[in-house]
Amino acid sequence: MNRPKQLNALSGELMDALVGALQELDADEAVRCIVLGGGERAFAAGADIAQLAQSSPVELMVSSRLERWDAIQAVRTPIVAAVSGFCLGGGCELAMLCDLIVASETAKFGQPETGVGIIPGAGGTQRLARAVGKAVAMDVILSGRMLSAREALHFGLVARVVAREAWLDAAKQVAREIASKAPIATVLAKEAVDQAYEGPLALGIELERRSIALAFASEDAKEGLNAFLEKRRPDFKGR
């Protein structure tokens, strides 16, 4: 994302471009992991307030705004959020929509919407509470508290915290590690973990059992198991 003067505020144009890019990458079988980043000062500092202030309640409900977020959630390819600097409001919601977050030690996470008379509207109240627990989510959303990178790691919001200068390279390295694994198994594992995050345990166990059977039926599973026994690197084909 590249609106540095606006700290990557999530305008409609930026969100449309982002959705289009993610869908294009998701459709490319050669792409096995995606890194989503902003700039050093900000991943994204929130919604575009100028655009938001001109919207009516009806426009918020019937416009394509919400569909953009659903489209990002529907991307099957794993997405690593590379976060440096401010990750606030819609930016925090976007990072939480990714599969994992690699954060610079400079990262600041928050949901400051109540300070301008609204509330998070792209999943922030739900995903933040699931990630960090009710008490911390209440503190962040109601008081405007920002979490440091280390606090976000401690509370379970981010996966890794890295040095200031390494935020993008470290995220790319994580993506390379993910991309080196069997593509079918990776997608199935991602879906199973999402089920654990969003649904009851019994349904998650049922999905996991079906998914391991599907993974075992793939050519990649045979290749991976044989490569392990033969002490060589597997050559996964995504089949």
Backbone as CSV, one residue per row, in Angstrom:
resi,resn,N_x,N_y,N_z,CA_x,CA_y,CA_z,C_x,C_y,C_z
1,MET,0.849,-1.175,0.000,0.000,0.000,0.000,0.888,1.230,0.000
2,ASN,0.501,2.207,-0.788,1.431,3.318,-0.998,0.704,4.651,-1.089
3,ARG,0.200,5.121,0.054,-0.317,6.494,0.185,0.429,7.139,1.361
4,PRO,1.711,7.382,1.209,2.522,7.791,2.364,2.070,9.086,3.007
5,LYS,1.595,10.076,2.222,1.169,11.338,2.821,-0.052,11.157,3.712
6,GLN,-0.884,10.164,3.381,-2.081,9.876,4.180,-1.862,8.693,5.129
7,LEU,-0.602,8.287,5.299,-0.269,7.136,6.135,-1.100,5.900,5.735
8,ASN,-1.265,5.755,4.412,-1.990,4.610,3.835,-3.430,4.507,4.333
9,ALA,-4.071,5.641,4.534,-5.490,5.626,4.894,-6.263,4.843,3.831
10,LEU,-7.197,4.032,4.284,-7.848,3.069,3.404,-9.021,3.697,2.650
11,SER,-8.699,4.428,1.613,-9.720,5.013,0.752,-10.390,3.910,-0.062
12,GLY,-11.523,4.238,-0.648,-12.197,3.286,-1.508,-11.324,2.858,-2.673
13,GLU,-10.578,3.806,-3.237,-9.703,3.485,-4.365,-8.594,2.523,-3.944
14,LEU,-8.002,2.778,-2.777,-6.947,1.885,-2.304,-7.498,0.498,-2.029
15,MET,-8.661,0.409,-1.400,-9.243,-0.893,-1.093,-9.601,-1.654,-2.364
16,ASP,-10.127,-0.949,-3.373,-10.436,-1.611,-4.646,-9.170,-2.171,-5.284
17,ALA,-8.111,-1.369,-5.272,-6.846,-1.822,-5.849,-6.281,-3.008,-5.068
18,LEU,-6.402,-2.939,-3.754,-5.900,-4.022,-2.914,-6.658,-5.317,-3.176
19,VAL,-7.981,-5.241,-3.213,-8.785,-6.434,-3.476,-8.434,-7.021,-4.839
20,GLY,-8.306,-6.164,-5.841,-7.966,-6.647,-7.173,-6.620,-7.350,-7.211
21,ALA,-5.632,-6.766,-6.538,-4.297,-7.371,-6.513,-4.306,-8.708,-5.782
22,LEU,-5.002,-8.762,-4.645,-5.046,-10.010,-3.883,-5.773,-11.108,-4.659
23,GLN,-6.857,-10.763,-5.316,-7.587,-11.767,-6.095,-6.763,-12.269,-7.266
24,GLU,-6.016,-11.374,-7.897,-5.148,-11.778,-9.003,-4.062,-12.733,-8.522
25,LEU,-3.454,-12.409,-7.403,-2.416,-13.284,-6.848,-3.010,-14.617,-6.398
26,ASP,-4.205,-14.566,-5.827,-4.851,-15.783,-5.342,-5.162,-16.743,-6.485
27,ALA,-5.408,-16.202,-7.659,-5.744,-17.033,-8.821,-4.504,-17.613,-9.501
28,ASP,-3.328,-17.156,-9.122,-2.077,-17.605,-9.733,-1.536,-18.798,-8.945
29,GLU,-1.521,-19.972,-9.564,-1.075,-21.180,-8.862,0.391,-21.116,-8.459
30,ALA,1.159,-20.261,-9.113,2.578,-20.141,-8.774,2.797,-19.356,-7.485
31,VAL,1.768,-18.631,-7.032,1.874,-17.829,-5.807,1.382,-18.658,-4.634
32,ARG,2.262,-18.903,-3.680,1.921,-19.764,-2.543,1.817,-19.015,-1.221
33,CYS,2.212,-17.762,-1.205,2.029,-16.920,-0.027,2.132,-15.473,-0.465
34,ILE,1.417,-14.591,0.208,1.361,-13.170,-0.135,1.819,-12.359,1.073
35,VAL,2.633,-11.344,0.828,3.015,-10.398,1.878,2.291,-9.087,1.606
36,LEU,1.576,-8.588,2.601,0.882,-7.307,2.498,1.555,-6.317,3.436
37,GLY,2.089,-5.269,2.879,2.787,-4.282,3.692,2.361,-2.870,3.372
38,GLY,2.781,-1.951,4.210,2.574,-0.530,3.971,3.915,0.142,3.864
39,GLY,4.148,1.152,4.683,5.435,1.829,4.699,6.076,1.729,6.063
40,GLU,7.237,2.341,6.209,7.940,2.275,7.487,7.194,3.038,8.576
41,ARG,6.548,4.155,8.222,5.826,4.962,9.216,4.472,4.374,9.576
42,ALA,3.854,3.674,8.622,2.517,3.155,8.888,2.185,1.998,7.964
43,PHE,1.619,0.960,8.543,0.970,-0.080,7.743,-0.276,0.540,7.131
44,ALA,-1.158,1.029,7.959,-2.302,1.841,7.548,-2.863,2.491,8.803
45,ALA,-3.091,3.796,8.727,-3.500,4.542,9.917,-5.006,4.599,10.089
46,GLY,-5.741,3.838,9.283,-7.185,3.773,9.468,-7.941,4.045,8.199
47,ALA,-9.242,4.273,8.339,-10.083,4.603,7.202,-9.746,6.003,6.695
48,ASP,-10.165,6.293,5.478,-10.022,7.638,4.935,-11.160,8.479,5.541
49,ILE,-10.832,9.281,6.545,-11.858,10.013,7.299,-12.615,10.985,6.399
50,ALA,-11.930,11.587,5.429,-12.601,12.531,4.536,-13.715,11.836,3.752
51,GLN,-13.443,10.637,3.276,-14.472,9.887,2.560,-15.554,9.406,3.513
52,LEU,-15.145,8.939,4.675,-16.103,8.392,5.633,-17.082,9.467,6.111
53,ALA,-16.595,10.675,6.310,-17.438,11.758,6.824,-18.540,12.138,5.837
54,GLN,-18.331,11.846,4.568,-19.313,12.195,3.546,-20.334,11.075,3.314
55,SER,-20.183,9.951,4.000,-21.060,8.811,3.781,-22.295,8.906,4.667
56,SER,-23.389,8.357,4.170,-24.607,8.249,4.962,-24.690,6.845,5.545
57,PRO,-25.514,6.637,6.584,-25.677,5.285,7.125,-26.106,4.266,6.064
58,VAL,-27.000,4.679,5.175,-27.468,3.768,4.128,-26.332,3.423,3.178
59,GLU,-25.522,4.416,2.825,-24.388,4.163,1.931,-23.414,3.173,2.554
60,LEU,-23.196,3.290,3.848,-22.289,2.361,4.522,-22.807,0.922,4.454
61,MET,-24.113,0.765,4.502,-24.705,-0.572,4.501,-24.791,-1.188,3.116
62,VAL,-25.077,-0.380,2.090,-25.363,-0.946,0.771,-24.217,-0.778,-0.216
63,SER,-23.189,-0.044,0.139,-22.080,0.157,-0.789,-21.208,-1.097,-0.834
64,SER,-20.218,-1.057,-1.740,-19.306,-2.197,-1.879,-18.247,-2.213,-0.786
65,ARG,-18.324,-1.256,0.139,-17.309,-1.166,1.198,-17.170,-2.464,1.977
66,LEU,-18.280,-3.013,2.423,-18.225,-4.246,3.207,-17.845,-5.438,2.347
67,GLU,-18.241,-5.422,1.076,-17.907,-6.529,0.176,-16.395,-6.636,-0.023
68,ARG,-15.700,-5.517,0.031,-14.238,-5.556,-0.124,-13.607,-6.384,0.991
69,TRP,-14.089,-6.185,2.207,-13.532,-6.926,3.343,-13.857,-8.418,3.223
70,ASP,-15.052,-8.732,2.769,-15.422,-10.137,2.568,-14.543,-10.769,1.485
71,ALA,-14.225,-9.995,0.451,-13.385,-10.512,-0.630,-11.973,-10.823,-0.136
72,ILE,-11.457,-9.977,0.750,-10.124,-10.242,1.311,-10.156,-11.487,2.184
73,GLN,-11.199,-11.626,2.984,-11.320,-12.811,3.831,-11.412,-14.087,3.006
74,ALA,-11.954,-13.992,1.788,-12.141,-15.169,0.944,-10.862,-15.615,0.233
75,VAL,-9.794,-14.824,0.307,-8.531,-15.211,-0.339,-7.997,-16.475,0.329
76,ARG,-7.730,-17.500,-0.474,-7.306,-18.779,0.085,-5.793,-18.841,0.298
77,THR,-5.041,-18.102,-0.483,-3.591,-18.082,-0.326,-3.234,-17.404,0.998
78,PRO,-2.339,-17.986,1.784,-1.954,-17.350,3.057,-1.415,-15.945,2.846
79,ILE,-1.797,-15.035,3.742,-1.342,-13.640,3.677,-0.603,-13.305,4.964
80,VAL,0.622,-12.807,4.813,1.416,-12.334,5.942,1.369,-10.811,5.939
81,ALA,0.906,-10.213,7.032,0.914,-8.754,7.160,2.274,-8.315,7.692
82,ALA,2.929,-7.416,6.965,4.204,-6.843,7.393,3.914,-5.459,7.949
83,VAL,3.987,-5.315,9.265,3.514,-4.084,9.924,4.686,-3.318,10.531
84,SER,4.792,-2.061,10.116,5.747,-1.135,10.717,4.995,0.147,11.042
85,GLY,5.273,0.741,12.185,4.638,1.996,12.548,3.167,1.826,12.907
86,PHE,2.370,2.819,12.540,0.970,2.836,12.956,0.134,1.794,12.217
87,CYS,-0.665,1.082,12.996,-1.600,0.084,12.460,-2.904,0.288,13.234
88,LEU,-3.689,1.237,12.759,-4.799,1.743,13.556,-6.124,1.640,12.803
89,GLY,-7.201,1.512,13.559,-8.527,1.526,12.963,-8.673,0.464,11.892
90,GLY,-9.072,0.898,10.693,-9.204,-0.032,9.591,-7.902,-0.733,9.249
91,GLY,-6.776,-0.071,9.509,-5.483,-0.717,9.271,-5.279,-1.901,10.190
92,CYS,-5.660,-1.759,11.458,-5.566,-2.871,12.408,-6.527,-3.978,12.003
93,GLU,-7.721,-3.594,11.562,-8.686,-4.596,11.105,-8.164,-5.336,9.885
94,LEU,-7.500,-4.630,8.981,-6.934,-5.267,7.796,-5.817,-6.231,8.183
95,ALA,-4.949,-5.813,9.094,-3.870,-6.700,9.535,-4.428,-7.960,10.191
96,MET,-5.487,-7.791,10.994,-6.094,-8.954,11.650,-6.790,-9.875,10.654
97,LEU,-7.170,-9.334,9.499,-7.802,-10.153,8.472,-6.780,-11.045,7.772
98,CYS,-5.496,-10.683,7.867,-4.435,-11.525,7.311,-4.250,-12.751,8.201
99,ASP,-3.464,-13.705,7.724,-3.330,-14.964,8.462,-2.341,-14.868,9.614
100,LEU,-1.353,-14.026,9.497,-0.463,-13.759,10.628,0.208,-12.422,10.417
101,ILE,0.683,-11.849,11.508,1.290,-10.522,11.483,2.738,-10.612,11.936
102,VAL,3.639,-10.073,11.117,5.033,-9.870,11.506,5.193,-8.377,11.738
103,ALA,5.569,-8.005,12.946,5.564,-6.592,13.334,6.966,-6.083,13.628
104,SER,7.252,-4.882,13.151,8.443,-4.161,13.561,8.321,-3.780,15.027
105,GLU,9.440,-3.605,15.677,9.421,-3.160,17.066,8.820,-1.764,17.200
106,THR,8.640,-1.062,16.080,8.036,0.271,16.100,6.512,0.221,15.976
107,ALA,5.942,-0.935,15.750,4.513,-1.034,15.442,3.642,-0.595,16.623
108,LYS,2.542,0.054,16.294,1.538,0.465,17.277,0.169,0.042,16.756
109,PHE,-0.570,-0.716,17.558,-1.874,-1.238,17.153,-2.970,-0.577,17.970
110,GLY,-4.056,-0.197,17.308,-5.146,0.414,18.043,-6.416,0.506,17.227
111,GLN,-7.511,0.737,17.939,-8.843,0.943,17.335,-9.412,2.229,17.928
112,PRO,-9.037,3.384,17.390,-9.396,4.661,18.020,-10.733,5.250,17.566
113,GLU,-11.595,4.426,16.974,-12.802,4.959,16.342,-13.728,5.729,17.287
114,THR,-13.820,5.306,18.554,-14.745,6.006,19.451,-14.328,7.456,19.671
115,GLY,-13.076,7.767,19.408,-12.610,9.143,19.549,-13.189,10.086,18.512
116,VAL,-13.726,9.527,17.415,-14.379,10.371,16.402,-15.863,10.043,16.302
117,GLY,-16.395,9.377,17.337,-17.829,9.191,17.422,-18.394,7.963,16.741
118,ILE,-17.527,7.045,16.310,-18.009,5.810,15.686,-17.373,4.620,16.387
119,ILE,-17.560,3.438,15.826,-16.929,2.241,16.372,-16.256,1.486,15.231
120,PRO,-15.385,0.527,15.530,-14.822,-0.290,14.461,-15.939,-0.956,13.661
121,GLY,-15.788,-0.975,12.335,-16.863,-1.504,11.507,-16.448,-2.555,10.512
122,ALA,-15.200,-3.019,10.578,-14.726,-4.047,9.645,-14.190,-5.250,10.413
123,GLY,-14.866,-5.562,11.510,-14.495,-6.744,12.286,-13.641,-6.471,13.502
124,GLY,-13.324,-5.210,13.767,-12.398,-4.901,14.854,-12.879,-5.329,16.227
125,THR,-14.157,-5.109,16.538,-14.647,-5.490,17.865,-14.620,-7.005,18.047
126,GLN,-14.769,-7.747,16.973,-14.835,-9.200,17.064,-13.454,-9.848,17.006
127,ARG,-12.654,-9.472,16.018,-11.346,-10.127,15.858,-10.373,-9.725,16.956
128,LEU,-10.428,-8.461,17.388,-9.510,-8.044,18.453,-9.842,-8.769,19.746
129,ALA,-11.128,-8.900,20.075,-11.512,-9.606,21.296,-11.076,-11.062,21.250
130,ARG,-11.193,-11.696,20.084,-10.755,-13.088,19.957,-9.241,-13.217,20.051
131,ALA,-8.525,-12.206,19.572,-7.067,-12.278,19.566,-6.461,-11.973,20.929
132,VAL,-6.956,-10.940,21.622,-6.281,-10.489,22.847,-7.114,-10.679,24.096
133,GLY,-8.370,-11.127,23.949,-9.240,-11.288,25.097,-10.110,-10.063,25.335
134,LYS,-11.192,-10.275,26.082,-12.184,-9.212,26.273,-11.612,-7.992,26.991
135,ALA,-10.865,-8.199,28.067,-10.414,-7.074,28.886,-9.517,-6.132,28.097
136,VAL,-8.538,-6.676,27.401,-7.613,-5.830,26.639,-8.330,-5.195,25.456
137,ALA,-9.205,-5.963,24.794,-9.960,-5.398,23.677,-10.822,-4.228,24.136
138,MET,-11.473,-4.360,25.290,-12.264,-3.268,25.838,-11.390,-2.042,26.093
139,ASP,-10.214,-2.254,26.636,-9.302,-1.157,26.934,-8.899,-0.434,25.647
140,VAL,-8.516,-1.212,24.641,-8.069,-0.632,23.375,-9.203,0.123,22.687
141,ILE,-10.379,-0.499,22.626,-11.486,0.082,21.863,-12.160,1.231,22.608
142,LEU,-12.315,1.104,23.906,-13.037,2.131,24.657,-12.151,3.305,25.082
143,SER,-10.898,3.044,25.435,-10.041,4.122,25.933,-9.135,4.717,24.868
144,GLY,-8.971,4.000,23.758,-8.049,4.469,22.733,-6.614,4.037,22.966
145,ARG,-6.399,3.130,23.922,-5.048,2.626,24.181,-4.449,2.008,22.929
146,MET,-3.169,2.280,22.676,-2.448,1.629,21.595,-1.510,0.572,22.184
147,LEU,-1.468,-0.573,21.546,-0.579,-1.644,21.979,0.754,-1.544,21.257
148,SER,1.825,-1.635,21.994,3.146,-1.713,21.374,3.312,-3.070,20.711
149,ALA,4.350,-3.200,19.919,4.605,-4.481,19.255,4.791,-5.588,20.288
150,ARG,5.539,-5.318,21.339,5.786,-6.341,22.365,4.509,-6.695,23.109
151,GLU,3.679,-5.703,23.386,2.390,-5.994,24.025,1.520,-6.826,23.095
152,ALA,1.501,-6.479,21.820,0.699,-7.227,20.852,1.169,-8.672,20.751
153,LEU,2.484,-8.882,20.838,3.017,-10.238,20.834,2.596,-10.984,22.093
154,HIS,2.705,-10.310,23.221,2.347,-10.926,24.503,0.881,-11.329,24.540
155,PHE,0.021,-10.488,23.985,-1.413,-10.765,24.029,-1.892,-11.684,22.909
156,GLY,-1.014,-12.006,21.968,-1.380,-12.952,20.920,-1.901,-12.338,19.641
157,LEU,-1.728,-11.027,19.478,-2.199,-10.368,18.269,-1.233,-10.563,17.106
158,VAL,0.054,-10.586,17.388,1.058,-10.756,16.327,1.834,-12.042,16.558
159,ALA,2.435,-12.533,15.465,3.184,-13.790,15.529,4.651,-13.577,15.862
160,ARG,5.237,-12.499,15.315,6.667,-12.240,15.518,6.899,-10.743,15.589
161,VAL,7.882,-10.346,16.404,8.346,-8.968,16.457,9.806,-8.957,16.036
162,VAL,10.138,-8.065,15.117,11.493,-8.031,14.567,12.055,-6.617,14.676
163,ALA,13.341,-6.482,14.391,14.004,-5.187,14.472,13.395,-4.184,13.493
164,ARG,13.530,-2.920,13.833,12.947,-1.832,13.035,13.273,-1.962,11.546
165,GLU,14.531,-2.257,11.237,14.951,-2.269,9.840,14.605,-3.570,9.120
166,ALA,14.103,-4.569,9.854,13.900,-5.890,9.266,12.441,-6.228,9.005
167,TRP,11.535,-5.265,9.204,10.100,-5.594,9.190,9.643,-6.238,7.889
168,LEU,10.100,-5.727,6.742,9.640,-6.270,5.468,10.409,-7.527,5.099
169,ASP,11.725,-7.512,5.270,12.531,-8.690,4.942,12.121,-9.887,5.796
170,ALA,11.840,-9.651,7.072,11.442,-10.753,7.950,10.098,-11.329,7.523
171,ALA,9.168,-10.459,7.138,7.864,-10.939,6.668,8.017,-11.751,5.388
172,LYS,8.887,-11.297,4.498,9.134,-12.045,3.258,9.754,-13.407,3.557
173,GLN,10.638,-13.459,4.553,11.250,-14.732,4.911,10.221,-15.699,5.467
174,VAL,9.305,-15.199,6.300,8.222,-16.048,6.789,7.382,-16.549,5.621
175,ALA,7.096,-15.665,4.673,6.306,-16.059,3.504,7.028,-17.125,2.687
176,ARG,8.345,-16.991,2.557,9.105,-18.021,1.829,9.017,-19.370,2.537
177,GLU,9.062,-19.336,3.868,8.942,-20.585,4.629,7.575,-21.224,4.393
178,ILE,6.521,-20.408,4.399,5.177,-20.922,4.144,5.083,-21.446,2.719
179,ALA,5.630,-20.687,1.767,5.536,-21.062,0.352,6.305,-22.334,0.035
180,SER,7.265,-22.699,0.876,8.050,-23.907,0.622,7.302,-25.178,1.006
181,LYS,6.206,-25.021,1.731,5.435,-26.184,2.173,4.439,-26.601,1.095
182,ALA,3.818,-27.759,1.290,2.868,-28.283,0.309,1.669,-27.350,0.186
183,PRO,1.372,-26.851,-1.020,0.301,-25.856,-1.184,-1.071,-26.354,-0.741
184,ILE,-1.430,-27.571,-1.089,-2.749,-28.087,-0.718,-2.856,-28.196,0.801
185,ALA,-1.845,-28.762,1.419,-1.850,-28.910,2.873,-1.893,-27.547,3.554
186,THR,-1.191,-26.570,3.006,-1.169,-25.236,3.600,-2.557,-24.605,3.592
187,VAL,-3.249,-24.702,2.463,-4.599,-24.127,2.365,-5.555,-24.847,3.314
188,LEU,-5.464,-26.164,3.367,-6.338,-26.929,4.257,-6.051,-26.601,5.722
189,ALA,-4.787,-26.462,6.064,-4.425,-26.116,7.444,-4.918,-24.719,7.800
190,LYS,-4.781,-23.790,6.877,-5.277,-22.420,7.095,-6.775,-22.425,7.368
191,GLU,-7.531,-23.180,6.579,-8.981,-23.252,6.771,-9.332,-23.887,8.112
192,ALA,-8.566,-24.900,8.506,-8.850,-25.573,9.778,-8.573,-24.656,10.964
193,VAL,-7.486,-23.894,10.908,-7.180,-22.971,11.994,-8.225,-21.857,12.048
194,ASP,-8.651,-21.373,10.886,-9.716,-20.362,10.866,-10.985,-20.891,11.530
195,GLN,-11.293,-22.165,11.308,-12.473,-22.757,11.928,-12.325,-22.784,13.449
196,ALA,-11.116,-23.086,13.919,-10.862,-23.085,15.362,-11.061,-21.691,15.937
197,TYR,-10.716,-20.690,15.174,-10.794,-19.294,15.603,-12.230,-18.793,15.611
198,GLU,-13.039,-19.316,14.683,-14.360,-18.732,14.466,-15.526,-19.603,14.918
199,GLY,-15.321,-20.912,15.086,-16.451,-21.786,15.346,-16.249,-22.676,16.555
200,PRO,-17.247,-23.511,16.859,-17.161,-24.428,18.002,-16.166,-25.560,17.766
201,LEU,-15.678,-26.149,18.841,-14.645,-27.173,18.775,-15.085,-28.374,17.953
202,ALA,-16.293,-28.855,18.151,-16.733,-30.068,17.468,-16.689,-29.912,15.948
203,LEU,-17.131,-28.766,15.450,-17.098,-28.535,14.006,-15.661,-28.420,13.513
204,GLY,-14.797,-27.824,14.330,-13.402,-27.713,13.954,-12.724,-29.064,13.857
205,ILE,-12.989,-29.951,14.797,-12.418,-31.301,14.760,-12.920,-32.056,13.531
206,GLU,-14.200,-31.904,13.238,-14.767,-32.570,12.055,-14.100,-32.072,10.776
207,LEU,-13.906,-30.751,10.675,-13.242,-30.190,9.509,-11.805,-30.678,9.409
208,GLU,-11.108,-30.726,10.533,-9.719,-31.186,10.535,-9.620,-32.620,10.035
209,ARG,-10.534,-33.483,10.479,-10.495,-34.884,10.065,-10.734,-35.033,8.562
210,ARG,-11.669,-34.252,8.031,-11.900,-34.287,6.588,-10.690,-33.737,5.834
211,SER,-10.096,-32.694,6.387,-8.996,-32.027,5.703,-7.743,-32.891,5.650
212,ILE,-7.457,-33.637,6.727,-6.263,-34.482,6.679,-6.444,-35.613,5.673
213,ALA,-7.683,-36.084,5.506,-7.943,-37.113,4.495,-7.709,-36.550,3.096
214,LEU,-8.179,-35.310,2.871,-7.954,-34.675,1.576,-6.461,-34.452,1.328
215,ALA,-5.761,-33.975,2.354,-4.326,-33.749,2.201,-3.597,-35.051,1.904
216,PHE,-3.993,-36.120,2.588,-3.328,-37.417,2.401,-3.559,-37.962,1.003
217,ALA,-4.666,-37.572,0.378,-4.983,-38.058,-0.966,-4.198,-37.327,-2.049
218,SER,-3.503,-36.264,-1.710,-2.797,-35.474,-2.718,-1.473,-36.118,-3.116
219,GLU,-1.015,-35.774,-4.316,0.305,-36.219,-4.765,1.401,-35.606,-3.890
220,ASP,1.161,-34.394,-3.407,2.153,-33.741,-2.550,2.403,-34.526,-1.271
221,ALA,1.359,-35.160,-0.727,1.536,-35.934,0.499,2.468,-37.115,0.246
222,LYS,2.240,-37.802,-0.860,3.122,-38.928,-1.199,4.551,-38.452,-1.398
223,GLU,4.702,-37.318,-2.100,6.029,-36.760,-2.336,6.690,-36.347,-1.020
224,GLY,5.938,-35.692,-0.149,6.510,-35.233,1.105,6.937,-36.372,2.011
225,LEU,6.113,-37.407,2.114,6.445,-38.552,2.956,7.643,-39.318,2.401
226,ASN,7.672,-39.508,1.074,8.801,-40.209,0.462,10.086,-39.399,0.605
227,ALA,9.981,-38.076,0.436,11.170,-37.233,0.565,11.733,-37.303,1.983
228,PHE,10.857,-37.361,2.973,11.312,-37.478,4.354,12.064,-38.793,4.558
229,LEU,11.510,-39.885,4.040,12.150,-41.190,4.199,13.468,-41.279,3.428
230,GLU,13.504,-40.574,2.287,14.703,-40.615,1.450,15.705,-39.512,1.796
231,LYS,15.379,-38.738,2.832,16.275,-37.678,3.330,16.651,-36.678,2.229
232,ARG,15.622,-36.155,1.551,15.821,-35.144,0.512,14.723,-34.088,0.637
233,ARG,14.922,-32.969,-0.067,13.929,-31.923,-0.055,12.746,-32.313,-0.943
234,PRO,11.518,-32.117,-0.481,10.366,-32.451,-1.311,10.178,-31.456,-2.448
235,ASP,9.624,-31.923,-3.535,9.311,-31.080,-4.687,7.793,-31.035,-4.837
236,PHE,7.173,-30.088,-4.153,5.711,-30.006,-4.149,5.184,-29.365,-5.426
237,LYS,4.106,-29.929,-5.966,3.528,-29.462,-7.211,2.144,-28.845,-7.021
238,GLY,1.606,-28.936,-5.826,0.269,-28.406,-5.613,-0.816,-29.291,-6.210
239,ARG,-0.557,-30.591,-6.230,-1.537,-31.541,-6.780,-1.762,-32.660,-5.791
